[in-house]
Amino acid sequence: MGRRERRSRPRDFELMRLAPELQVKIFEALPDLWTAVALRLTCRDLNALFIAYRKPIEASLRDTLVAPFYEYYDFLSSLHIPASAIKRPPAGGWPNISPDACAEFGKTDFAVDVLRHLPYIEDDSRSNLHNIDYKCNVLDYSTATAEDFMGDNLKMGEITHGFDEPVSKHKVIIAEGYESGGIDLLLDTMTGDIFEEIIRCCSGDVLPVEEYFEKRVRDSRGLVHVFVPGKDPLGEGSGVGVGPYDAEAVEAKGEPSIPGELFGYNLKELEWVRHLYTKFGWPGADWQKEEGLKAIADFVERRDAES
């Protein structure tokens, strides 16, 4: 007589066997709101749990989303932006960014709450002292009024490429570019992705926010992307390529002089600015920020005088 096969019994959904407070912690530990929505759809009871604990769960997801902004802006303040230009929200968030003020903004409550808790960088009127990328500055919502939230500028800015339809209610502009080649950055508060849009050109990277900023940090540490006080960044995106760096060779050649040529279009300038960063300690703990930036600014002033 043949051996009888055993039938496996359906197992209970393991997550539902946990205590409710542990289920909530799992929701709070998810990487983004999109994943939380997906988990809600797996089970009626989990959906009910999310609804019951929506406020603390979404607050935790929000904090996860805004944390990389604090880290990146702090990094930039160690590199070239004045620390005093970094604006941090008070406890509870920016009071001007409220559901009432944003009633005509066209964004989700979660997106508004993210903006309410983001850090910002003071607008420097395109002087390239507070810039975070090529022709790109943080859009400072901390000074916005209800009237501003009703207008098109905060909704679209100069974004034109790839947006034949209205921007999603989950997406917000976090940094605004200007002129051709300038970079707009949009944050999808649902998925946690950053979208690059290059003005009058094309779409750029689409990456999770933490990964996007990690890439920018690597490029700045390695002087692939080089900030120059008062000028557009050099290197990636500027049209001036980054070649191998030889400190002794650059020092031996000395500061370049290029009469009659505007700053920002010659590899020799990029080499020298990179050299000055390295000479003053970047990217090490001994980076002399004020002295290094002054040396770079003085070089730029001399170049401008001969152009």
Secondary structure per residue as TSV (DSSP state, phi and psi in degrees):
chain	resnum	aa	ss	phi	psi
A	1	M	-	360.0	129.3
A	2	G	-	-65.1	155.8
A	3	R	-	-73.9	132.7
A	4	R	-	-80.9	129.0
A	5	E	-	-74.9	140.6
A	6	R	-	-88.8	133.6
A	7	R	-	-92.0	128.5
A	8	S	-	-77.7	137.9
A	9	R	-	-81.7	142.8
A	10	P	-	-58.4	133.2
A	11	R	-	-89.8	146.5
A	12	D	-	-65.0	149.2
A	13	F	-	-61.3	112.5
A	14	E	G	-56.2	-37.5
A	15	L	G	-60.6	-33.8
A	16	M	G	-74.8	-10.1
A	17	R	G	-87.9	-7.3
A	18	L	S	-80.6	159.2
A	19	A	-	-65.8	148.9
A	20	P	H	-54.6	-38.4
A	21	E	H	-64.8	-30.3
A	22	L	H	-75.4	-36.0
A	23	Q	H	-61.6	-40.5
A	24	V	H	-63.0	-42.0
A	25	K	H	-62.8	-34.6
A	26	I	H	-64.6	-44.1
A	27	F	H	-58.7	-44.2
A	28	E	H	-66.6	-24.8
A	29	A	T	-89.1	-2.1
A	30	L	S	-67.8	153.7
A	31	P	S	-74.5	-23.5
A	32	D	S	-162.7	169.3
A	33	L	H	-66.4	-32.9
A	34	W	H	-59.6	-43.9
A	35	T	H	-65.6	-37.1
A	36	A	H	-63.7	-41.0
A	37	V	H	-63.1	-42.6
A	38	A	H	-61.5	-40.8
A	39	L	H	-66.7	-38.4
A	40	R	H	-58.5	-37.8
A	41	L	T	-73.9	-10.7
A	42	T	T	-78.6	-18.9
A	43	C	-	-160.3	134.2
A	44	R	H	-60.5	-39.8
A	45	D	H	-67.0	-37.9
A	46	L	H	-67.4	-36.2
A	47	N	H	-63.2	-43.1
A	48	A	H	-64.1	-38.2
A	49	L	H	-63.7	-44.4
A	50	F	H	-60.2	-44.2
A	51	I	H	-61.8	-40.6
A	52	A	H	-67.7	-32.7
A	53	Y	T	-115.9	27.7
A	54	R	H	-54.9	-45.3
A	55	K	H	-61.3	-53.5
A	56	P	H	-68.2	-32.7
A	57	I	H	-65.7	-48.2
A	58	E	H	-67.9	-31.6
A	59	A	H	-64.0	-39.8
A	60	S	H	-68.1	-43.1
A	61	L	H	-63.3	-38.2
A	62	R	H	-62.4	-46.2
A	63	D	H	-62.4	-37.4
A	64	T	H	-62.7	-38.2
A	65	L	H	-72.5	-37.8
A	66	V	H	-84.9	-19.6
A	67	A	H	-54.9	-44.3
A	68	P	H	-62.2	-25.8
A	69	F	H	-67.1	-42.9
A	70	Y	H	-59.4	-45.0
A	71	E	H	-64.7	-43.4
A	72	Y	H	-70.0	-42.5
A	73	Y	H	-66.6	-35.5
A	74	D	H	-64.3	-39.4
A	75	F	H	-60.9	-45.9
A	76	L	H	-64.0	-32.6
A	77	S	H	-70.6	-26.3
A	78	S	H	-77.9	-22.1
A	79	L	H	-90.6	-60.3
A	80	H	T	-147.5	-20.5
A	81	I	S	-85.2	136.4
A	82	P	-	-58.3	134.4
A	83	A	G	-58.3	-31.0
A	84	S	G	-69.0	-14.9
A	85	A	G	-83.3	-13.6
A	86	I	E	-79.8	124.4
A	87	K	E	-109.0	121.8
A	88	R	-	-109.9	138.1
A	89	P	-	-70.0	151.0
A	90	P	-	-70.7	170.6
A	91	A	T	-56.7	130.3
A	92	G	T	93.7	-9.5
A	93	G	-	96.1	174.6
A	94	W	-	-67.6	122.3
A	95	P	T	-66.0	-24.8
A	96	N	T	-77.2	-15.5
A	97	I	S	-100.1	87.3
A	98	S	-	-126.8	161.6
A	99	P	T	-55.0	-38.5
A	100	D	T	-66.1	-46.4
A	101	A	T	-65.2	-28.8
A	102	C	T	-101.3	18.5
A	103	A	T	-58.3	-33.4
A	104	E	T	-102.8	11.3
A	105	F	T	-75.2	-28.5
A	106	G	-	82.0	19.1
A	107	K	-	-115.0	160.4
A	108	T	-	-68.8	160.4
A	109	D	H	-59.8	-36.6
A	110	F	H	-66.8	-42.4
A	111	A	H	-61.2	-41.5
A	112	V	H	-64.0	-39.8
A	113	D	H	-66.9	-35.2
A	114	V	H	-62.0	-48.5
A	115	L	H	-59.8	-35.9
A	116	R	H	-63.7	-27.7
A	117	H	H	-110.6	4.5
A	118	L	-	-77.9	149.6
A	119	P	-	-79.2	159.2
A	120	Y	E	-134.1	171.1
A	121	I	E	-124.3	132.5
A	122	E	-	-55.0	138.0
A	123	D	-	-70.9	126.6
A	124	D	-	-111.2	22.3
A	125	S	T	54.6	43.3
A	126	R	T	62.8	31.2
A	127	S	-	-84.6	-1.8
A	128	N	S	62.4	36.6
A	129	L	S	-110.3	-23.6
A	130	H	S	-117.6	13.5
A	131	N	-	-70.6	150.0
A	132	I	S	-112.7	-5.4
A	133	D	B	-165.7	-170.0
A	134	Y	T	-68.8	117.2
A	135	K	T	46.4	52.7
A	136	C	E	-147.1	126.5
A	137	N	E	-130.3	148.2
A	138	V	E	-62.5	135.3
A	139	L	-	-83.8	115.0
A	140	D	-	-88.3	96.6
A	141	Y	G	-75.9	-13.6
A	142	S	G	-67.7	-14.2
A	143	T	G	-108.8	2.8
A	144	A	-	-73.6	147.0
A	145	T	-	-105.4	171.1
A	146	A	H	-58.5	-36.3
A	147	E	H	-65.2	-38.7
A	148	D	H	-61.4	-41.5
A	149	F	H	-68.4	-18.8
A	150	M	H	-82.7	-22.4
A	151	G	S	-81.1	173.1
A	152	D	S	-81.9	-22.2
A	153	N	H	-61.2	-45.6
A	154	L	H	-71.9	-20.2
A	155	K	H	-86.4	-35.3
A	156	M	H	-128.6	-32.2
A	157	G	T	58.1	-133.4
A	158	E	T	-101.0	18.3
A	159	I	-	-69.2	121.7
A	160	T	-	-129.9	-36.1
A	161	H	T	-75.6	129.9
A	162	G	T	77.5	7.8
A	163	F	-	-124.9	73.7
A	164	D	S	-75.5	-20.1
A	165	E	S	-114.1	163.9
A	166	P	-	-57.3	146.8
A	167	V	-	-63.8	140.5
A	168	S	-	-53.4	149.2
A	169	K	T	-66.9	-13.1
A	170	H	T	-91.6	-15.0
A	171	K	E	-97.4	136.9
A	172	V	E	-130.7	146.6
A	173	I	E	-77.9	126.1
A	174	I	E	-107.9	-21.9
A	175	A	E	-147.7	141.3
A	176	E	E	-118.1	129.5
A	177	G	E	-88.8	173.4
A	178	Y	-	-147.7	145.7
A	179	E	S	65.8	168.7
A	180	S	T	-59.9	134.1
A	181	G	T	89.1	-14.4
A	182	G	-	-62.9	152.3
A	183	I	E	-108.3	123.0
A	184	D	E	-96.0	139.3
A	185	L	E	-119.2	126.7
A	186	L	E	-114.5	141.4
A	187	L	E	-109.8	123.8
A	188	D	E	-87.9	106.3
A	189	T	T	-73.0	-13.8
A	190	M	T	-80.7	-48.4
A	191	T	T	-95.2	-18.0
A	192	G	T	80.5	17.9
A	193	D	E	-96.5	149.6
A	194	I	E	-104.5	134.4
A	195	F	E	-112.2	127.5
A	196	E	E	-92.9	135.4
A	197	E	E	-128.6	121.9
A	198	I	E	-96.8	117.4
A	199	I	T	-57.9	130.6
A	200	R	T	56.0	31.7
A	201	C	T	-140.3	-83.9
A	202	C	E	-163.7	175.9
A	203	S	E	-82.9	147.4
A	204	G	E	-108.5	-140.3
A	205	D	E	-66.8	149.2
A	206	V	E	-128.4	108.5
A	207	L	E	-141.9	153.5
A	208	P	E	-55.4	143.5
A	209	V	H	-54.8	-43.6
A	210	E	H	-64.4	-42.4
A	211	E	H	-66.5	-38.5
A	212	Y	H	-61.6	-48.4
A	213	F	H	-70.0	-32.8
A	214	E	H	-61.6	-39.5
A	215	K	H	-64.1	-42.8
A	216	R	H	-64.8	-38.1
A	217	V	H	-63.8	-45.1
A	218	R	H	-58.9	-43.8
A	219	D	H	-64.6	-37.5
A	220	S	H	-75.4	-39.0
A	221	R	H	-62.8	-41.4
A	222	G	T	-84.1	3.0
A	223	L	T	56.6	34.7
A	224	V	S	-78.5	-38.0
A	225	H	E	-113.9	118.1
A	226	V	E	-119.6	113.9
A	227	F	E	-78.4	138.7
A	228	V	E	-128.2	117.6
A	229	P	T	-53.8	123.7
A	230	G	T	82.9	-1.5
A	231	K	E	-132.2	165.4
A	232	D	E	-66.2	148.4
A	233	P	E	-59.4	152.4
A	234	L	E	-102.2	167.7
A	235	G	E	92.0	-139.5
A	236	E	T	-53.7	126.8
A	237	G	T	88.8	-11.4
A	238	S	T	-95.8	-11.5
A	239	G	T	92.8	-7.8
A	240	V	-	-107.3	112.0
A	241	G	-	-71.0	158.4
A	242	V	-	-103.9	118.4
A	243	G	-	-103.4	-176.6
A	244	P	-	-60.3	147.3
A	245	Y	-	-112.3	125.8
A	246	D	-	-124.9	102.1
A	247	A	H	-59.2	-44.8
A	248	E	H	-64.5	-40.3
A	249	A	H	-67.0	-40.9
A	250	V	H	-66.9	-42.2
A	251	E	H	-63.2	-39.1
A	252	A	H	-66.0	-36.9
A	253	K	H	-71.6	-30.1
A	254	G	-	80.7	178.7
A	255	E	S	-63.6	130.3
A	256	P	-	-74.2	146.7
A	257	S	-	-123.8	123.4
A	258	I	-	-132.0	73.2
A	259	P	T	-57.3	140.1
A	260	G	T	80.7	0.8
A	261	E	-	-117.6	131.3
A	262	L	-	-64.5	149.7
A	263	F	T	-67.6	143.4
A	264	G	T	104.4	5.8
A	265	Y	S	-124.0	11.6
A	266	N	-	-131.3	134.2
A	267	L	H	-60.1	-30.2
A	268	K	H	-61.3	-36.6
A	269	E	H	-66.0	-44.1
A	270	L	H	-60.9	-43.7
A	271	E	H	-59.6	-41.9
A	272	W	H	-71.8	-41.0
A	273	V	H	-64.2	-42.1
A	274	R	H	-59.9	-40.6
A	275	H	H	-63.0	-41.7
A	276	L	H	-65.5	-41.3
A	277	Y	H	-56.3	-48.4
A	278	T	H	-66.6	-40.6
A	279	K	H	-60.9	-33.3
A	280	F	T	-96.8	16.3
A	281	G	T	104.7	-5.4
A	282	W	T	-70.2	138.5
A	283	P	T	-101.4	26.0
A	284	G	S	-79.3	175.3
A	285	A	T	-67.4	-16.5
A	286	D	T	-93.7	15.5
A	287	W	-	-58.9	120.9
A	288	Q	-	-93.6	86.7
A	289	K	H	-57.0	-55.3
A	290	E	H	-63.1	-44.9
A	291	E	H	-66.8	-42.2
A	292	G	H	-64.5	-46.0
A	293	L	H	-65.5	-34.8
A	294	K	H	-66.4	-40.6
A	295	A	H	-62.4	-39.8
A	296	I	H	-67.6	-44.6
A	297	A	H	-62.3	-38.4
A	298	D	H	-65.2	-40.1
A	299	F	H	-62.7	-44.3
A	300	V	H	-61.2	-40.5
A	301	E	H	-62.6	-41.0
A	302	R	H	-66.5	-39.0
A	303	R	H	-66.6	-41.7
A	304	D	H	-62.0	-35.9
A	305	A	H	-66.9	-27.3
A	306	E	H	-100.4	-2.6
A	307	S	-	-84.9	360.0
